Each structure stands twice: as C-alpha cells, then as structure tokens.
Amino acid sequence: MIVEFIVEYIPHMETIQIVLENDLRVAADRAARLLRLNRSQLMREALREYLLRLETKAREERDRKGYAKNPPVRGEAQVWESEAAWPEL
C-alpha cells in the first residue's frame, strides 16, 4: 500500500516541526478528520484561537487594574441609561 502525502506550498508560510504526545496527536488527527481539515489547518486554527484568548485575558486584566486604580463613581453611568437602545427580544 502506497500512501502519498501532499503538502500545500504557500509562500508566506513556513514549515515547522512540533512534538506532540501520541494521544494528543491521535486526538488532533481525529478532530481534523471530523472537521475535514488537515493537521496543519487544525493546528493553525487552534493556535489562532489560543492567541485570541490570551489577548482577551490581557485586555481584561488591564481593565481590572484600571478599574481597581480608578473605580467608577456610583451613579456615574446613570445619565447614559436613557440613551441606551436595548434590542427587542
């Protein structure tokens, strides 16, 4: 049985090597098959989502520190409540 692997060449991408535990590789391959992606596509998407979560956590931490340093004044946002347009459900 001959198995061929086709690696798509895209000039703005680099080929790297990563090391995974066998059970993680098997789970990744299974997920890639279910999603109809190749392993590289799955890893790229997973890394993008992880980096987005890190960015969100960093922003939330900056907000927490900012509000801790300058807590909002009670009733301060009340004047804007009448301007809010809440969507109808």
Secondary structure, DSSP 4 states (H G I P E B T S, - for coil): ----------TT---------HHHHHHHHHHHHHHT--HHHHHHHHHHHHHHHHHHHHHHHHHHHHHHHSPPPTTTTHHHHTT--PPP-
